Amino acid sequence: MPELPEVETVRRGLEKLILGKKISSIEVHYPKMIKTDLEEFQKELPGQVIQSMGRRGKYLLFYLSDKVLISHLRMEGKYFYYPDQVPERKHAHVLIHFEDGGTLVYEDVRKFGTLELLAPELLDSYFISKKLGPEPTEKDFDLLTFEKALKKSKKPIKTHLLDQTLVVGLGNIYVDEVLWRAKVYPAKSSQTITKKEARAIHEQTISVLEQAVDKGGSTIRSYTNAFGENGTMQELHQVYDKAGLACSRCGTIIEKIQLGGRGTHFCPRCQRRS
C-alpha cells in the first residue's frame, strides 16, 4: 500500500487542492527521503508553480514551472493540505509552503517514501531505467505483448505481476484480487500460463484497477486520500485478507500462503494448483 488506485486517488485530490500555487519555502525533517542533492532540492523548489499533477505507475508526479517532482509513497506515505495553520504532526517529514499561506505536508510513518527533483527532459529516461511496464489500460496494455513476456519467465505469476515489468500498478492486494477473478493459482509459473488464462488476467487487471480507482482505493490500515477520506474498494475484496472465510463464488475456504515473502490469498477450488 498504496498501489495504483490509491496513488491515482491522491493525484486527483491534489489536483483540486494545489494547482496554480507558488512554492515559497521547503522544510525537510528527514533528509534521507530526498534522493536528489538536498541543497539543490531546497534551492530549486521555492519559486516553482505547480502546473499539473500526473502519475506513472505508483509514482506521483508534480509538474512544476520548469521541474518535475517525483514522489513514491511506498508503504505508508500520504499527503495532507492545510490552507492556513499546520497542526503539529509526529510523522510530518516534508513541508511545502505556498505563497498564499497554505502548506502541503508529506507524512510517512515508516519513512520509506522518496522525493526526487528532475528536469522534465530526463523523465522518460528515468522511467526507462525503472523498467516499468505499460499502464493498465486497453490502449497501453497490449495482450499479445503480455502473452509473449509471460512465456519468457519462470517466475510465479503473482511475483511476476508484482515486479511492475508486465504492467504497472499492481501490488499485493490487487494481484490477489485479479488472480482470483481470473481463476489462476498465484504460484503457477508464468511460462505455463495458457492463452485463456493470460487473457483473463489481462482483462481482470484492467477491470480491478479501474474499479478500485472508482472506489477511491482500498483503506486496509492507514491509507486516506488527500482530503483525509478512506477508500471503499476494500468492501468489494473477494479474497484479500479473507483467509478462513468461504469463497463467495464456490463456498470453499480461502487459504493464505507465503509467496515471495508476501502473504497470498486464494481459493483452492477456483484457483487450482494444476
Buried (B, 14 or more C-beta within 10 A) or exposed (E): BBBBBBBBBBBBBBBEBBEEBBBBBBBBEBEEBBEBEBEEBBEBBBBBBBEEBBBBBBBBBBBBEEBBBBBBBBBBBBBBBBEEEBEEEEBBBBBBBBEEEBBBBBBBBEBBBBBBBBEEEEBEEBBEEBEBBBBBEEEEBBBEEBBEBBEEBEBBBBBBBBEBBBBBBBBBBBBBBBBBBBBBBBBBBBEEBEEEBBBBBBBBBBBBBBBBBEBBBBBBEEBBBBBEEBBBBBEEBBBBBBBEEEBBBEEEEBBBEEBBEBEBBBBBEBBEEE
